[in-house]
């Protein structure tokens, strides 16, 4: 009777098996010296070098720079983007005009479906010093054009703002869904006690969606080392490497540009192991605070 339900999970299982679990065999490359010109057989025939590539990365000139940039960019995204989705969900939940609410939801969701390449292109057009809308406004008010994507002072801000714009609407969906499970009687009781909408949101809505917030926060902390490779790669340049070069772009340059596969694999493995400890630590802290964890 239940076999049809099991059939439904087969595509998902095959996806994770083919694209996540089978490729894990390739981590042995991080512990060997492999040349791309030696062929696939080099994975099995080359000598083991232990933690040579890890030590090389830790002693590298770029280590602290890419770690700092990765954590800062991800940290800013978490600091501004995570509560922004919660705030939008709370505001949408307070709207009583159904048509207006659907319009706002649709507009806020749309950026999520725009390709990162398109978002990067829009950012370049809007922020361009040659006819860009932002710089046109600055010049109109008597200022000088600013090269936002080539100035280390502004580059991270561009990344964070574009990230919030692209994810705020989609991130609010889960919170809105969680709000539908809150007992309406709680709001009625609060109204009878004289509580306004702000106090209802603070004392009823937020506690009601707290388990969802905690779970998503844990997952976000686990992805703290994923600072948005595609967007950074499309927007950055050597002029802003100091503030924009992250672990993933460093791996890209070392692995694909310089063909140093073993070293790039070691850096990627280091990043993923560190991410595992982050998510374990976040889940442990959530349990300590008597909140719902992911297991």
VOGU-3710 file (C-alpha; in Angstrom, 3 decimals, decimal comma):
1> xxxxxxxxxx> 0,000/0,000/0,000  2,770/2,423/0,922  5,077/1,428/-1,913  3,743/4,256/-4,090  4,912/6,765/-1,482  8,348/5,154/-1,553  8,398/5,513/-5,350  7,950/9,266/-4,916  11,162/9,626/-2,921  13,262/7,722/-5,474
11> xxxxxxxxxx> 14,046/10,809/-7,659  15,147/12,788/-4,591  17,284/9,915/-3,324  18,907/9,499/-6,742  19,675/13,232/-6,858  21,499/13,200/-3,517  23,216/9,909/-4,337  24,534/11,050/-7,722  25,385/14,671/-6,942  26,237/14,581/-3,214
21> xxxxxxxxxx> 27,320/11,155/-1,983  29,156/9,596/-4,935  31,295/12,755/-5,473  32,447/12,497/-1,838  34,856/9,834/-3,066  36,806/12,679/-4,644  37,933/14,055/-1,275  40,916/11,712/-1,434  42,327/14,128/-4,018  42,966/16,542/-1,124
31> xxxxxxxxxx> 45,459/14,086/0,347  47,382/13,425/-2,886  49,427/15,335/-5,456  47,460/15,024/-8,675  48,119/16,647/-12,028  45,144/17,172/-14,369  47,276/15,848/-17,231  47,732/12,418/-15,636  44,149/11,320/-16,176  41,603/9,781/-13,817
41> xxxxxxxxxx> 43,921/6,899/-12,968  46,130/9,355/-11,049  43,515/9,400/-8,297  44,435/5,812/-7,494  48,121/5,697/-8,454  49,505/8,975/-7,082  51,246/9,093/-3,712  49,591/10,137/-0,472  50,900/13,435/0,896  48,835/13,633/4,089
51> xxxxxxxxxx> 47,889/17,140/5,222  50,425/18,891/2,994  47,825/20,945/1,110  45,922/21,867/4,269  49,094/23,137/5,916  49,944/25,048/2,760  46,553/26,780/2,893  46,823/27,589/6,609  50,263/29,130/6,019  49,147/30,923/2,878
61> xxxxxxxxxx> 49,164/34,699/2,577  45,499/34,521/1,525  44,229/32,388/4,428  43,201/35,099/6,868  41,985/37,395/4,116  39,588/34,865/2,532  38,408/33,628/5,939  37,726/37,172/7,130  35,913/38,145/3,943  33,826/34,964/3,915
71> xxxxxxxxxx> 32,727/35,344/7,536  32,083/39,087/7,249  30,020/38,867/4,059  28,027/35,876/5,351  27,680/37,468/8,774  26,292/40,694/7,305  23,872/38,712/5,148  22,685/36,838/8,224  22,511/40,006/10,334  20,436/41,999/7,849
81> xxxxxxxxxx> 18,785/39,376/5,649  17,534/36,930/8,279  15,470/39,375/10,389  14,306/41,192/7,235  12,306/38,137/6,130  10,748/37,817/9,597  9,820/41,513/9,619  8,255/41,289/6,146  6,243/38,223/7,200  4,959/40,071/10,276
91> xxxxxxxxxx> 3,962/43,077/8,174  2,241/40,918/5,555  0,413/39,053/8,299  -1,066/42,335/9,489  -2,475/43,282/6,084  -6,236/42,829/5,909  -6,781/43,850/2,269  -6,450/40,490/0,475  -5,777/41,856/-3,033  -3,134/44,325/-1,836
101> xxxxxxxxxx> -1,526/41,590/0,262  -1,251/39,242/-2,740  0,255/42,018/-4,883  2,897/42,807/-2,241  3,690/39,115/-1,807  4,067/38,570/-5,555  6,348/41,583/-5,985  8,526/40,550/-3,021  8,813/36,939/-4,253  9,773/37,766/-7,844
111> xxxxxxxxxx> 13,487/38,598/-7,260  14,045/35,057/-5,955  13,323/33,677/-9,435  15,740/36,015/-11,183  19,023/34,397/-12,164  22,120/35,490/-10,247  23,676/36,430/-13,591  20,741/38,748/-14,304  20,919/40,247/-10,789  24,637/40,914/-11,265
121> xxxxxxxxxx> 23,913/42,515/-14,635  21,216/44,724/-13,105  23,618/45,781/-10,352  26,241/46,735/-12,932  23,716/48,757/-14,926  22,194/50,558/-11,944  25,551/51,324/-10,322  27,509/52,110/-13,471  29,466/55,375/-13,524  28,387/55,796/-17,153
131> xxxxxxxxxx> 24,647/56,361/-17,107  23,809/54,277/-14,025  20,669/55,384/-12,193  22,304/55,692/-8,756  25,228/57,746/-9,995  22,871/59,882/-12,104  21,002/60,801/-8,914  24,281/61,509/-7,097  25,460/63,796/-9,911  22,042/65,500/-10,012
141> xxxxxxxxxx> 22,525/66,517/-6,385  25,990/67,868/-7,057  28,097/64,825/-6,122  30,750/62,900/-8,013  30,129/59,478/-9,602  31,159/56,563/-7,367  32,607/53,330/-8,738  30,632/51,133/-6,337  31,876/47,800/-7,718  35,493/48,916/-7,874
151> xxxxxxxxxx> 35,714/50,617/-4,495  36,435/48,377/-1,474  34,434/50,785/0,704  31,141/50,033/-1,065  31,508/46,548/-2,552  30,287/44,573/0,456  27,306/46,902/0,873  26,296/46,209/-2,736  26,444/42,464/-2,079  24,385/42,686/1,119
161> xxxxxxxxxx> 21,705/44,983/-0,308  21,282/42,868/-3,437  21,105/39,726/-1,279  18,371/41,162/0,950  16,417/42,380/-2,082  16,631/38,969/-3,740  15,785/36,806/-0,706  13,510/38,797/1,606  10,247/37,793/-0,061  11,022/34,129/-0,544
171> xxxxxxxxxx> 12,376/33,829/2,993  9,101/35,127/4,428  7,054/32,245/2,982  7,915/29,751/5,734  7,151/32,283/8,447  3,788/33,108/6,908  3,010/29,394/6,702  3,973/28,955/10,366  1,706/31,857/11,351  -1,325/30,039/9,947
181> xxxxxxxxxx> -0,846/27,389/12,639  -1,211/29,856/15,528  -4,507/29,545/17,393  -6,734/32,556/16,484  -8,198/32,350/19,972  -4,935/33,687/21,354  -5,361/36,901/19,370  -8,982/37,237/20,487  -7,952/36,839/24,123  -5,182/39,401/23,659
191> xxxxxxxxxx> -7,638/41,903/22,135  -9,969/41,476/25,097  -7,043/42,250/27,389  -6,383/45,455/25,456  -3,280/44,355/23,550  -2,618/46,212/20,309  -1,238/44,696/17,129  2,355/45,368/18,104  2,028/43,568/21,430  0,122/40,722/19,749
201> xxxxxxxxxx> 2,921/40,306/17,226  5,566/40,410/19,986  3,874/38,109/22,510  1,879/35,745/20,251  3,117/35,711/16,656  6,867/35,665/17,319  6,693/32,947/20,033  4,382/30,976/17,740  6,906/30,888/14,916  9,975/30,623/17,190
211> xxxxxxxxxx> 10,634/26,913/16,350  10,754/27,741/12,624  13,014/30,735/13,279  15,437/28,608/15,312  15,613/25,821/12,701  16,219/28,275/9,851  18,804/30,116/11,939  20,680/26,866/12,578  20,676/26,070/8,854  21,820/29,623/8,077
221> xxxxxxxxxx> 24,716/29,313/10,529  25,637/26,013/8,900  25,869/27,858/5,596  27,873/30,720/7,060  30,876/29,836/4,913  28,805/30,031/1,720  29,110/33,741/1,042  27,494/33,686/-2,400  30,110/32,437/-4,847  28,249/33,201/-8,079
231> xxxxxxxxxx> 27,432/36,825/-7,303  30,888/37,588/-5,914  32,542/35,980/-8,952  30,398/38,009/-11,339  30,846/41,351/-9,578  34,334/41,398/-8,088  37,623/42,423/-9,653  41,268/42,543/-8,525  40,606/46,079/-7,237  38,323/44,715/-4,504
241> xxxxxxxxxx> 40,032/41,377/-3,756  40,940/42,759/-0,341  37,283/42,831/0,744  35,629/40,458/-1,753  37,870/37,418/-2,150  36,121/34,532/-0,347  36,955/30,850/0,073  34,907/29,768/-2,949  36,439/32,310/-5,338  39,895/31,372/-4,035
251> xxxxxxxxxx> 39,150/27,692/-4,700  37,906/28,603/-8,173  41,109/30,455/-9,034  43,420/27,818/-7,601  41,510/24,818/-8,954  40,287/25,903/-12,384  42,557/28,789/-13,301  45,810/27,314/-11,986  44,732/23,649/-12,335  45,916/22,880/-8,793
261> xxxxxxxxxx> 43,159/20,357/-8,113  44,619/18,803/-4,982  45,116/22,119/-3,216  41,677/23,406/-4,241  40,047/20,196/-3,007  41,832/20,524/0,331  40,589/24,098/0,767  37,044/23,065/-0,125  37,158/20,129/2,285  38,449/22,375/5,069
271> xxxxxxxxxx> 35,543/24,747/4,461  32,941/21,957/4,582  34,362/20,401/7,762  34,305/23,815/9,422  30,691/24,308/8,274  29,779/20,954/9,830  31,143/22,074/13,208  29,240/25,361/12,892  25,909/23,629/12,360  26,611/21,123/15,150
281> xxxxxxxxxx> 27,471/23,971/17,499  24,381/25,970/16,537  22,138/22,949/17,076  23,784/22,260/20,449  23,217/25,847/21,589  19,571/25,709/20,465  19,047/22,572/22,553  20,727/24,226/25,535  18,248/27,107/25,283  15,328/24,633/25,192
291> xxxxx> 14,555/25,443/21,557  13,736/23,077/18,705  16,827/21,806/16,894  17,156/20,051/13,561  17,545/16,707/15,349
//
